[in-house]
Amino acid sequence: MKKVYFLQTCDTCKRILKEVNTDGFELQEIKSNPINATQLAEMYALSGSYENLFNKRARLCKSLDLKSKTISEMNYKQYLLDEYTFLKRPVFIVDSEIFIGNSKSAVAALKLKLS
């Protein structure tokens, strides 16, 4: 399976999608088509943690003051299901591997996998 979860309004997502050959990928724009519990469970199974999928730099984190709170895995799961901006993006799933976020190392590993 090849799938990518991204945000259309995110310039970083757009840049990475241009850098990577997405032929054969199923593209899901998470604002117009939010992730569901089944998709999140699939990402969790590949990443091993909801926290790994969570975007701690989201503006909503600051307004909810999440840095000062202790957040459990189940809280991370609920936040991810409730608000699309909490998903660290883009998320690429290639076969049984997951590539989360826009760090140079994640993008480089994705490119290596696809080459």
C-alpha positions as CSV (number, residue, x, y, z in Angstrom):
1,M,0.0,0.0,0.0
2,K,1.1,3.5,-0.8
3,K,-0.7,6.4,0.9
4,V,0.1,9.9,2.0
5,Y,-1.8,12.1,4.4
6,F,-1.1,15.8,3.9
7,L,-2.6,19.3,4.3
8,Q,-3.2,21.2,1.1
9,T,-2.6,24.6,2.7
10,C,0.8,23.5,4.2
11,D,3.7,24.9,2.1
12,T,6.1,22.2,3.5
13,C,3.7,19.4,2.5
14,K,3.4,20.9,-1.0
15,R,7.2,21.1,-1.3
16,I,7.7,17.5,-0.1
17,L,5.0,16.2,-2.4
18,K,6.8,17.9,-5.4
19,E,10.1,16.4,-4.3
20,V,8.8,12.8,-4.0
21,N,7.3,10.8,-6.9
22,T,3.7,10.2,-5.7
23,D,2.6,8.1,-8.7
24,G,0.7,5.1,-7.4
25,F,0.0,6.8,-4.0
26,E,-3.4,7.4,-2.6
27,L,-3.5,11.0,-1.5
28,Q,-5.7,12.1,1.4
29,E,-6.0,15.8,2.2
30,I,-6.7,15.8,6.0
31,K,-8.7,19.0,6.3
32,S,-11.3,18.1,3.7
33,N,-11.2,14.4,4.5
34,P,-10.0,13.9,8.2
35,I,-8.4,10.7,9.3
36,N,-10.7,8.2,10.9
37,A,-10.1,5.7,13.8
38,T,-9.2,2.9,11.4
39,Q,-6.6,4.9,9.6
40,L,-5.2,6.2,12.9
41,A,-5.0,2.6,14.2
42,E,-3.1,1.6,11.1
43,M,-0.6,4.5,11.5
44,Y,-0.3,3.6,15.2
45,A,0.6,0.0,14.4
46,L,3.4,1.2,12.1
47,S,4.7,4.0,14.3
48,G,4.3,2.3,17.7
49,S,3.0,5.5,19.4
50,Y,0.3,8.1,19.0
51,E,2.8,10.6,20.4
52,N,5.1,9.9,17.3
53,L,2.2,11.1,15.1
54,F,1.4,14.1,17.2
55,N,2.5,17.6,16.0
56,K,3.6,19.4,19.2
57,R,4.3,22.5,17.2
58,A,0.6,23.0,16.2
59,R,-0.7,26.4,17.2
60,L,-3.6,24.7,19.1
61,C,-1.0,23.1,21.4
62,K,-0.1,26.6,22.7
63,S,-3.6,27.8,23.1
64,L,-4.6,24.6,25.0
65,D,-1.3,24.8,27.0
66,L,-0.5,21.2,26.3
67,K,3.2,21.6,27.1
68,S,2.4,22.0,30.8
69,K,0.1,19.0,30.9
70,T,0.8,15.3,31.1
71,I,-0.7,13.6,28.1
72,S,-1.3,9.9,27.9
73,E,-1.3,7.8,24.7
74,M,-5.1,7.7,24.7
75,N,-5.2,11.6,25.0
76,Y,-2.9,11.8,22.0
77,K,-5.2,9.5,20.1
78,Q,-8.3,11.6,20.9
79,Y,-6.6,14.8,20.0
80,L,-5.5,13.3,16.7
81,L,-9.1,12.2,15.9
82,D,-10.6,15.5,17.1
83,E,-8.4,18.0,15.2
84,Y,-6.6,17.5,11.9
85,T,-3.8,20.0,12.8
86,F,-2.5,17.7,15.5
87,L,-1.3,15.2,12.9
88,K,2.4,15.6,12.2
89,R,2.6,15.9,8.4
90,P,3.0,14.7,5.9
91,V,2.6,11.0,6.7
92,F,3.7,8.6,4.0
93,I,2.9,4.9,4.3
94,V,4.9,2.7,1.9
95,D,4.2,-1.0,2.1
96,S,4.7,-1.7,5.9
97,E,6.8,1.4,6.6
98,I,5.7,4.8,7.9
99,F,7.5,8.1,7.3
100,I,6.2,10.9,9.6
101,G,6.7,14.6,9.4
102,N,9.0,16.9,7.4
103,S,12.4,16.4,9.1
104,K,15.3,16.1,6.7
105,S,16.0,12.5,8.0
106,A,12.4,11.4,7.4
107,V,12.3,12.8,3.9
108,A,15.7,11.3,3.1
109,A,14.6,7.9,4.3
110,L,11.4,8.2,2.3
111,K,13.3,9.1,-0.9
112,L,15.7,6.2,-0.3
113,K,12.8,3.8,0.1
114,L,11.2,5.0,-3.1
115,S,14.4,4.9,-5.2
